Amino acid sequence: MEDLSGAVWRKSIRSDNGGASCVEVAANLPGIVGVRDSKDRSGPVLTFAPPVWAAFVEGLKGGEFDLPG
């Protein structure tokens, strides 16, 4: 299990005002990117290798995923 004690969590600037439908990302840790539900901050955290997370984000930006809304 990764040590996330030094994680600096941030929400997307596109999140709604209440933060009701957001994820938070911590990209400041060496070798991992953490992702968690903003409504359950003590809940589980998914972790990704930075290149994998970067590829996912680029895929979102490029429209590779069929997302609702």
N, CA, C and O atoms as a CHARMM CRD file, in Angstrom:
* protein
*
  276
    1    1 MET  N      0.84900  -1.18500   0.00000 PROA 1      0.00000
    2    1 MET  CA     0.00000   0.00000   0.00000 PROA 1      0.00000
    3    1 MET  C      0.89300   1.24800   0.00000 PROA 1      0.00000
    4    1 MET  O      1.86300   1.32600   0.75500 PROA 1      0.00000
    5    2 GLU  N      0.56200   2.19800  -0.83700 PROA 2      0.00000
    6    2 GLU  CA     1.33600   3.42100  -0.95500 PROA 2      0.00000
    7    2 GLU  C      1.09200   4.35500   0.22700 PROA 2      0.00000
    8    2 GLU  O      0.00800   4.36700   0.81100 PROA 2      0.00000
    9    3 ASP  N      2.10500   5.13000   0.56700 PROA 3      0.00000
   10    3 ASP  CA     1.98400   6.13700   1.62200 PROA 3      0.00000
   11    3 ASP  C      1.42300   7.41300   1.01100 PROA 3      0.00000
   12    3 ASP  O      2.10500   8.08600   0.23800 PROA 3      0.00000
   13    4 LEU  N      0.19500   7.74400   1.35100 PROA 4      0.00000
   14    4 LEU  CA    -0.46700   8.93000   0.81400 PROA 4      0.00000
   15    4 LEU  C     -0.53400  10.06400   1.82900 PROA 4      0.00000
   16    4 LEU  O     -1.26000  11.03800   1.62700 PROA 4      0.00000
   17    5 SER  N      0.22100   9.94000   2.92300 PROA 5      0.00000
   18    5 SER  CA     0.14200  10.93600   3.99300 PROA 5      0.00000
   19    5 SER  C      0.56500  12.33100   3.53900 PROA 5      0.00000
   20    5 SER  O      0.10800  13.32000   4.11300 PROA 5      0.00000
   21    6 GLY  N      1.41200  12.43800   2.54000 PROA 6      0.00000
   22    6 GLY  CA     1.84800  13.75100   2.05800 PROA 6      0.00000
   23    6 GLY  C      1.07500  14.24200   0.85400 PROA 6      0.00000
   24    6 GLY  O      1.46700  15.22500   0.22500 PROA 6      0.00000
   25    7 ALA  N     -0.01900  13.57200   0.52400 PROA 7      0.00000
   26    7 ALA  CA    -0.78500  13.92700  -0.67200 PROA 7      0.00000
   27    7 ALA  C     -1.41200  15.31400  -0.55000 PROA 7      0.00000
   28    7 ALA  O     -1.97100  15.67700   0.48500 PROA 7      0.00000
   29    8 VAL  N     -1.30400  16.06600  -1.62300 PROA 8      0.00000
   30    8 VAL  CA    -1.99200  17.35700  -1.73800 PROA 8      0.00000
   31    8 VAL  C     -3.10900  17.14100  -2.75100 PROA 8      0.00000
   32    8 VAL  O     -2.85900  16.97800  -3.94500 PROA 8      0.00000
   33    9 TRP  N     -4.33700  17.14300  -2.26100 PROA 9      0.00000
   34    9 TRP  CA    -5.50100  16.82300  -3.08900 PROA 9      0.00000
   35    9 TRP  C     -6.06000  18.07800  -3.72900 PROA 9      0.00000
   36    9 TRP  O     -6.09500  19.14200  -3.11100 PROA 9      0.00000
   37   10 ARG  N     -6.50100  17.94500  -4.98700 PROA 10     0.00000
   38   10 ARG  CA    -7.12800  19.07200  -5.67200 PROA 10     0.00000
   39   10 ARG  C     -8.30000  18.57200  -6.50500 PROA 10     0.00000
   40   10 ARG  O     -8.29900  17.44900  -7.01000 PROA 10     0.00000
   41   11 LYS  N     -9.29900  19.43800  -6.63500 PROA 11     0.00000
   42   11 LYS  CA   -10.47100  19.15000  -7.46100 PROA 11     0.00000
   43   11 LYS  C    -10.33600  19.89300  -8.77900 PROA 11     0.00000
   44   11 LYS  O     -9.61800  20.88900  -8.87000 PROA 11     0.00000
   45   12 SER  N    -11.01200  19.41600  -9.77100 PROA 12     0.00000
   46   12 SER  CA   -11.03000  20.07900 -11.06600 PROA 12     0.00000
   47   12 SER  C    -11.67700  21.44800 -10.95400 PROA 12     0.00000
   48   12 SER  O    -12.59700  21.64900 -10.16200 PROA 12     0.00000
   49   13 ILE  N    -11.19300  22.38000 -11.74600 PROA 13     0.00000
   50   13 ILE  CA   -11.83600  23.69200 -11.79700 PROA 13     0.00000
   51   13 ILE  C    -13.21700  23.58900 -12.43400 PROA 13     0.00000
   52   13 ILE  O    -14.01600  24.52100 -12.34600 PROA 13     0.00000
   53   14 ARG  N    -13.49500  22.46900 -13.06800 PROA 14     0.00000
   54   14 ARG  CA   -14.80700  22.25200 -13.68800 PROA 14     0.00000
   55   14 ARG  C    -15.81400  21.61700 -12.73900 PROA 14     0.00000
   56   14 ARG  O    -16.94700  21.34500 -13.13400 PROA 14     0.00000
   57   15 SER  N    -15.42000  21.38100 -11.50800 PROA 15     0.00000
   58   15 SER  CA   -16.34400  20.76200 -10.55800 PROA 15     0.00000
   59   15 SER  C    -17.44400  21.74900 -10.19300 PROA 15     0.00000
   60   15 SER  O    -17.25500  22.96500 -10.25000 PROA 15     0.00000
   61   16 ASP  N    -18.59600  21.20100  -9.81600 PROA 16     0.00000
   62   16 ASP  CA   -19.69000  22.08600  -9.45700 PROA 16     0.00000
   63   16 ASP  C    -19.40900  22.75500  -8.11400 PROA 16     0.00000
   64   16 ASP  O    -18.51700  22.32300  -7.38400 PROA 16     0.00000
   65   17 ASN  N    -20.14800  23.78600  -7.78700 PROA 17     0.00000
   66   17 ASN  CA   -19.88000  24.58000  -6.58800 PROA 17     0.00000
   67   17 ASN  C    -19.97000  23.79100  -5.30400 PROA 17     0.00000
   68   17 ASN  O    -19.22300  24.06200  -4.36400 PROA 17     0.00000
   69   18 GLY  N    -20.86100  22.82700  -5.23900 PROA 18     0.00000
   70   18 GLY  CA   -21.01000  22.05100  -4.02800 PROA 18     0.00000
   71   18 GLY  C    -20.04600  20.88400  -3.93400 PROA 18     0.00000
   72   18 GLY  O    -19.94600  20.24400  -2.88700 PROA 18     0.00000
   73   19 GLY  N    -19.33800  20.60300  -5.01100 PROA 19     0.00000
   74   19 GLY  CA   -18.41000  19.47600  -5.00500 PROA 19     0.00000
   75   19 GLY  C    -19.09700  18.13500  -4.93900 PROA 19     0.00000
   76   19 GLY  O    -18.49100  17.14500  -4.53000 PROA 19     0.00000
   77   20 ALA  N    -20.35500  18.08800  -5.33600 PROA 20     0.00000
   78   20 ALA  CA   -21.13900  16.86700  -5.16200 PROA 20     0.00000
   79   20 ALA  C    -20.78400  15.76500  -6.15100 PROA 20     0.00000
   80   20 ALA  O    -21.09300  14.60100  -5.89600 PROA 20     0.00000
   81   21 SER  N    -20.16200  16.08300  -7.24000 PROA 21     0.00000
   82   21 SER  CA   -19.88100  15.04900  -8.23500 PROA 21     0.00000
   83   21 SER  C    -18.44400  15.14100  -8.71900 PROA 21     0.00000
   84   21 SER  O    -18.18600  15.26600  -9.91600 PROA 21     0.00000
   85   22 CYS  N    -17.52300  15.07900  -7.78700 PROA 22     0.00000
   86   22 CYS  CA   -16.13000  15.31000  -8.13400 PROA 22     0.00000
   87   22 CYS  C    -15.22300  14.19100  -7.66600 PROA 22     0.00000
   88   22 CYS  O    -15.53600  13.42800  -6.75200 PROA 22     0.00000
   89   23 VAL  N    -14.10700  14.13200  -8.32500 PROA 23     0.00000
   90   23 VAL  CA   -12.99200  13.35600  -7.81700 PROA 23     0.00000
   91   23 VAL  C    -11.89000  14.33400  -7.47000 PROA 23     0.00000
   92   23 VAL  O    -11.84000  15.44700  -7.99300 PROA 23     0.00000
   93   24 GLU  N    -11.01600  13.91000  -6.59000 PROA 24     0.00000
   94   24 GLU  CA    -9.84700  14.69900  -6.24000 PROA 24     0.00000
   95   24 GLU  C     -8.61500  13.92300  -6.67200 PROA 24     0.00000
   96   24 GLU  O     -8.58900  12.69400  -6.61100 PROA 24     0.00000
   97   25 VAL  N     -7.60400  14.64400  -7.10500 PROA 25     0.00000
   98   25 VAL  CA    -6.37700  14.03900  -7.59500 PROA 25     0.00000
   99   25 VAL  C     -5.20300  14.57100  -6.79100 PROA 25     0.00000
  100   25 VAL  O     -5.11900  15.76700  -6.51000 PROA 25     0.00000
  101   26 ALA  N     -4.30500  13.67800  -6.42600 PROA 26     0.00000
  102   26 ALA  CA    -3.04600  14.06300  -5.78700 PROA 26     0.00000
  103   26 ALA  C     -1.92100  13.62200  -6.71500 PROA 26     0.00000
  104   26 ALA  O     -1.67100  12.42700  -6.87700 PROA 26     0.00000
  105   27 ALA  N     -1.25000  14.58400  -7.31700 PROA 27     0.00000
  106   27 ALA  CA    -0.19100  14.27600  -8.27800 PROA 27     0.00000
  107   27 ALA  C      1.17700  14.72700  -7.77800 PROA 27     0.00000
  108   27 ALA  O      2.12000  14.83300  -8.56300 PROA 27     0.00000
  109   28 ASN  N      1.28900  14.99000  -6.49300 PROA 28     0.00000
  110   28 ASN  CA     2.54100  15.50100  -5.95100 PROA 28     0.00000
  111   28 ASN  C      3.44200  14.42600  -5.34000 PROA 28     0.00000
  112   28 ASN  O      4.52500  14.73900  -4.84500 PROA 28     0.00000
  113   29 LEU  N      3.01800  13.19500  -5.36700 PROA 29     0.00000
  114   29 LEU  CA     3.79200  12.12500  -4.74400 PROA 29     0.00000
  115   29 LEU  C      4.68900  11.44500  -5.77700 PROA 29     0.00000
  116   29 LEU  O      4.28500  11.26100  -6.92600 PROA 29     0.00000
  117   30 PRO  N      5.89500  11.07300  -5.37600 PROA 30     0.00000
  118   30 PRO  CA     6.79700  10.43400  -6.33200 PROA 30     0.00000
  119   30 PRO  C      6.30100   9.05900  -6.77000 PROA 30     0.00000
  120   30 PRO  O      6.06100   8.18300  -5.93900 PROA 30     0.00000
  121   31 GLY  N      6.15000   8.88100  -8.07300 PROA 31     0.00000
  122   31 GLY  CA     5.81800   7.57800  -8.63000 PROA 31     0.00000
  123   31 GLY  C      4.37300   7.17400  -8.64100 PROA 31     0.00000
  124   31 GLY  O      4.04500   6.11900  -9.18400 PROA 31     0.00000
  125   32 ILE  N      3.47200   7.97700  -8.05700 PROA 32     0.00000
  126   32 ILE  CA     2.05100   7.61700  -8.07100 PROA 32     0.00000
  127   32 ILE  C      1.17600   8.86200  -8.20300 PROA 32     0.00000
  128   32 ILE  O      1.56900   9.97200  -7.84500 PROA 32     0.00000
  129   33 VAL  N     -0.00500   8.63500  -8.72200 PROA 33     0.00000
  130   33 VAL  CA    -1.06500   9.64600  -8.73900 PROA 33     0.00000
  131   33 VAL  C     -2.24600   9.01400  -8.02500 PROA 33     0.00000
  132   33 VAL  O     -2.68800   7.92200  -8.38300 PROA 33     0.00000
  133   34 GLY  N     -2.75700   9.70600  -7.01200 PROA 34     0.00000
  134   34 GLY  CA    -3.90100   9.20300  -6.26400 PROA 34     0.00000
  135   34 GLY  C     -5.18900   9.85700  -6.73400 PROA 34     0.00000
  136   34 GLY  O     -5.20200  11.03700  -7.08400 PROA 34     0.00000
  137   35 VAL  N     -6.26800   9.09100  -6.74300 PROA 35     0.00000
  138   35 VAL  CA    -7.58100   9.58900  -7.14500 PROA 35     0.00000
  139   35 VAL  C     -8.59300   9.09300  -6.12000 PROA 35     0.00000
  140   35 VAL  O     -8.62900   7.90900  -5.78600 PROA 35     0.00000
  141   36 ARG  N     -9.42100  10.02400  -5.62300 PROA 36     0.00000
  142   36 ARG  CA   -10.43300   9.64400  -4.63100 PROA 36     0.00000
  143   36 ARG  C    -11.72100  10.41500  -4.87200 PROA 36     0.00000
  144   36 ARG  O    -11.74300  11.41900  -5.58500 PROA 36     0.00000
  145   37 ASP  N    -12.78500   9.92600  -4.26700 PROA 37     0.00000
  146   37 ASP  CA   -14.09900  10.56400  -4.32500 PROA 37     0.00000
  147   37 ASP  C    -14.11000  11.72300  -3.33300 PROA 37     0.00000
  148   37 ASP  O    -13.80900  11.53000  -2.15500 PROA 37     0.00000
  149   38 SER  N    -14.45200  12.91900  -3.79400 PROA 38     0.00000
  150   38 SER  CA   -14.44400  14.08600  -2.91200 PROA 38     0.00000
  151   38 SER  C    -15.49600  14.00000  -1.81300 PROA 38     0.00000
  152   38 SER  O    -15.38400  14.68900  -0.79900 PROA 38     0.00000
  153   39 LYS  N    -16.52300  13.16100  -2.00000 PROA 39     0.00000
  154   39 LYS  CA   -17.56600  13.01200  -0.99100 PROA 39     0.00000
  155   39 LYS  C    -17.18000  12.00700   0.09500 PROA 39     0.00000
  156   39 LYS  O    -17.83400  11.93300   1.13600 PROA 39     0.00000
  157   40 ASP  N    -16.12300  11.23600  -0.14600 PROA 40     0.00000
  158   40 ASP  CA   -15.69500  10.20000   0.80000 PROA 40     0.00000
  159   40 ASP  C    -14.17800  10.26000   0.93900 PROA 40     0.00000
  160   40 ASP  O    -13.46900   9.35300   0.50400 PROA 40     0.00000
  161   41 ARG  N    -13.70100  11.31000   1.53500 PROA 41     0.00000
  162   41 ARG  CA   -12.25600  11.55300   1.61300 PROA 41     0.00000
  163   41 ARG  C    -11.51000  10.52600   2.44000 PROA 41     0.00000
  164   41 ARG  O    -10.29800  10.38000   2.28100 PROA 41     0.00000
  165   42 SER  N    -12.18700   9.81800   3.30600 PROA 42     0.00000
  166   42 SER  CA   -11.51000   8.77100   4.06800 PROA 42     0.00000
  167   42 SER  C    -11.69900   7.40000   3.43200 PROA 42     0.00000
  168   42 SER  O    -11.24700   6.38800   3.96700 PROA 42     0.00000
  169   43 GLY  N    -12.36800   7.37900   2.29000 PROA 43     0.00000
  170   43 GLY  CA   -12.62700   6.12300   1.58800 PROA 43     0.00000
  171   43 GLY  C    -11.44900   5.66500   0.75900 PROA 43     0.00000
  172   43 GLY  O    -10.33700   6.17000   0.91400 PROA 43     0.00000
  173   44 PRO  N    -11.68700   4.71700  -0.11400 PROA 44     0.00000
  174   44 PRO  CA   -10.60000   4.14300  -0.90400 PROA 44     0.00000
  175   44 PRO  C     -9.99000   5.14500  -1.88300 PROA 44     0.00000
  176   44 PRO  O    -10.63400   6.09800  -2.32100 PROA 44     0.00000
  177   45 VAL  N     -8.73800   4.89300  -2.20200 PROA 45     0.00000
  178   45 VAL  CA    -7.99900   5.72200  -3.15900 PROA 45     0.00000
  179   45 VAL  C     -7.48200   4.81100  -4.26300 PROA 45     0.00000
  180   45 VAL  O     -6.87100   3.77800  -3.99000 PROA 45     0.00000
  181   46 LEU  N     -7.72500   5.19300  -5.49800 PROA 46     0.00000
  182   46 LEU  CA    -7.12300   4.49600  -6.62900 PROA 46     0.00000
  183   46 LEU  C     -5.77000   5.13400  -6.88600 PROA 46     0.00000
  184   46 LEU  O     -5.63400   6.35300  -6.77500 PROA 46     0.00000
  185   47 THR  N     -4.77300   4.33900  -7.22600 PROA 47     0.00000
  186   47 THR  CA    -3.46200   4.88800  -7.55400 PROA 47     0.00000
  187   47 THR  C     -3.04200   4.42100  -8.94000 PROA 47     0.00000
  188   47 THR  O     -3.33500   3.30200  -9.36300 PROA 47     0.00000
  189   48 PHE  N     -2.34800   5.31400  -9.62900 PROA 48     0.00000
  190   48 PHE  CA    -1.90100   5.06000 -10.98900 PROA 48     0.00000
  191   48 PHE  C     -0.45600   5.50700 -11.13400 PROA 48     0.00000
  192   48 PHE  O     -0.00700   6.42100 -10.44200 PROA 48     0.00000
  193   49 ALA  N      0.26300   4.86500 -12.02500 PROA 49     0.00000
  194   49 ALA  CA     1.58600   5.35700 -12.39500 PROA 49     0.00000
  195   49 ALA  C      1.38000   6.66800 -13.16900 PROA 49     0.00000
  196   49 ALA  O      0.43900   6.76600 -13.95600 PROA 49     0.00000
  197   50 PRO  N      2.22700   7.65900 -12.96500 PROA 50     0.00000
  198   50 PRO  CA     2.04000   8.94300 -13.65200 PROA 50     0.00000
  199   50 PRO  C      1.85600   8.84400 -15.17100 PROA 50     0.00000
  200   50 PRO  O      1.01300   9.56500 -15.70600 PROA 50     0.00000
  201   51 PRO  N      2.59500   7.99500 -15.89800 PROA 51     0.00000
  202   51 PRO  CA     2.35000   7.92000 -17.34900 PROA 51     0.00000
  203   51 PRO  C      0.97000   7.37000 -17.70100 PROA 51     0.00000
  204   51 PRO  O      0.37500   7.76900 -18.70200 PROA 51     0.00000
  205   52 VAL  N      0.46900   6.46400 -16.88500 PROA 52     0.00000
  206   52 VAL  CA    -0.86800   5.90500 -17.12200 PROA 52     0.00000
  207   52 VAL  C     -1.92800   6.98400 -16.89100 PROA 52     0.00000
  208   52 VAL  O     -2.86100   7.12200 -17.68200 PROA 52     0.00000
  209   53 TRP  N     -1.78200   7.74700 -15.80700 PROA 53     0.00000
  210   53 TRP  CA    -2.72400   8.82900 -15.52900 PROA 53     0.00000
  211   53 TRP  C     -2.67100   9.88400 -16.63700 PROA 53     0.00000
  212   53 TRP  O     -3.71200  10.36900 -17.08200 PROA 53     0.00000
  213   54 ALA  N     -1.47400  10.23600 -17.07900 PROA 54     0.00000
  214   54 ALA  CA    -1.32600  11.23500 -18.14300 PROA 54     0.00000
  215   54 ALA  C     -2.00700  10.76800 -19.43100 PROA 54     0.00000
  216   54 ALA  O     -2.64800  11.56300 -20.11900 PROA 54     0.00000
  217   55 ALA  N     -1.87000   9.48700 -19.75400 PROA 55     0.00000
  218   55 ALA  CA    -2.52700   8.94900 -20.95000 PROA 55     0.00000
  219   55 ALA  C     -4.04300   9.00000 -20.80600 PROA 55     0.00000
  220   55 ALA  O     -4.74600   9.29700 -21.77200 PROA 55     0.00000
  221   56 PHE  N     -4.55300   8.71300 -19.61200 PROA 56     0.00000
  222   56 PHE  CA    -5.99400   8.79100 -19.36400 PROA 56     0.00000
  223   56 PHE  C     -6.49600  10.22400 -19.55300 PROA 56     0.00000
  224   56 PHE  O     -7.50300  10.44700 -20.22500 PROA 56     0.00000
  225   57 VAL  N     -5.79900  11.18700 -18.96300 PROA 57     0.00000
  226   57 VAL  CA    -6.20300  12.59000 -19.08000 PROA 57     0.00000
  227   57 VAL  C     -6.15500  13.04700 -20.54000 PROA 57     0.00000
  228   57 VAL  O     -7.06100  13.74200 -21.00000 PROA 57     0.00000
  229   58 GLU  N     -5.12500  12.67000 -21.25800 PROA 58     0.00000
  230   58 GLU  CA    -5.04100  13.04100 -22.67500 PROA 58     0.00000
  231   58 GLU  C     -6.17700  12.40000 -23.46300 PROA 58     0.00000
  232   58 GLU  O     -6.71900  13.01600 -24.38100 PROA 58     0.00000
  233   59 GLY  N     -6.54100  11.17400 -23.11300 PROA 59     0.00000
  234   59 GLY  CA    -7.67800  10.52900 -23.76000 PROA 59     0.00000
  235   59 GLY  C     -8.97800  11.27300 -23.50500 PROA 59     0.00000
  236   59 GLY  O     -9.81000  11.40200 -24.40300 PROA 59     0.00000
  237   60 LEU  N     -9.15400  11.76300 -22.28300 PROA 60     0.00000
  238   60 LEU  CA   -10.34400  12.56500 -21.98200 PROA 60     0.00000
  239   60 LEU  C    -10.36500  13.83800 -22.82100 PROA 60     0.00000
  240   60 LEU  O    -11.38300  14.19300 -23.41400 PROA 60     0.00000
  241   61 LYS  N     -9.22600  14.51100 -22.85600 PROA 61     0.00000
  242   61 LYS  CA    -9.14000  15.75600 -23.62800 PROA 61     0.00000
  243   61 LYS  C     -9.37600  15.52000 -25.10700 PROA 61     0.00000
  244   61 LYS  O     -9.95200  16.36500 -25.79300 PROA 61     0.00000
  245   62 GLY  N     -8.93300  14.37400 -25.59600 PROA 62     0.00000
  246   62 GLY  CA    -9.05700  14.07400 -27.01200 PROA 62     0.00000
  247   62 GLY  C    -10.38000  13.44100 -27.40300 PROA 62     0.00000
  248   62 GLY  O    -10.59300  13.13400 -28.57600 PROA 62     0.00000
  249   63 GLY  N    -11.27200  13.23900 -26.44300 PROA 63     0.00000
  250   63 GLY  CA   -12.58700  12.68800 -26.74400 PROA 63     0.00000
  251   63 GLY  C    -12.59100  11.19700 -26.99900 PROA 63     0.00000
  252   63 GLY  O    -13.47900  10.69900 -27.69100 PROA 63     0.00000
  253   64 GLU  N    -11.63000  10.47100 -26.46300 PROA 64     0.00000
  254   64 GLU  CA   -11.56700   9.02600 -26.67900 PROA 64     0.00000
  255   64 GLU  C    -12.59100   8.24100 -25.89200 PROA 64     0.00000
  256   64 GLU  O    -12.79700   7.05500 -26.15100 PROA 64     0.00000
  257   65 PHE  N    -13.24200   8.88900 -24.92800 PROA 65     0.00000
  258   65 PHE  CA   -14.20000   8.19700 -24.07700 PROA 65     0.00000
  259   65 PHE  C    -15.59200   8.76400 -24.32900 PROA 65     0.00000
  260   65 PHE  O    -15.75600   9.96600 -24.53700 PROA 65     0.00000
  261   66 ASP  N    -16.58200   7.89200 -24.30800 PROA 66     0.00000
  262   66 ASP  CA   -17.96800   8.30200 -24.47700 PROA 66     0.00000
  263   66 ASP  C    -18.53000   8.59300 -23.08800 PROA 66     0.00000
  264   66 ASP  O    -19.03000   7.69500 -22.41000 PROA 66     0.00000
  265   67 LEU  N    -18.44400   9.86100 -22.67000 PROA 67     0.00000
  266   67 LEU  CA   -18.88300  10.24100 -21.33100 PROA 67     0.00000
  267   67 LEU  C    -20.23700  10.93900 -21.37900 PROA 67     0.00000
  268   67 LEU  O    -20.51700  11.68600 -22.31600 PROA 67     0.00000
  269   68 PRO  N    -21.06900  10.70400 -20.38700 PROA 68     0.00000
  270   68 PRO  CA   -22.36300  11.39700 -20.33000 PROA 68     0.00000
  271   68 PRO  C    -22.16700  12.88100 -20.06400 PROA 68     0.00000
  272   68 PRO  O    -21.16600  13.29000 -19.47600 PROA 68     0.00000
  273   69 GLY  N    -23.11500  13.66800 -20.49400 PROA 69     0.00000
  274   69 GLY  CA   -23.12100  15.09400 -20.19200 PROA 69     0.00000
  275   69 GLY  C    -22.35700  15.85400 -21.15300 PROA 69     0.00000
  276   69 GLY  O    -22.26300  17.07600 -21.04000 PROA 69     0.00000
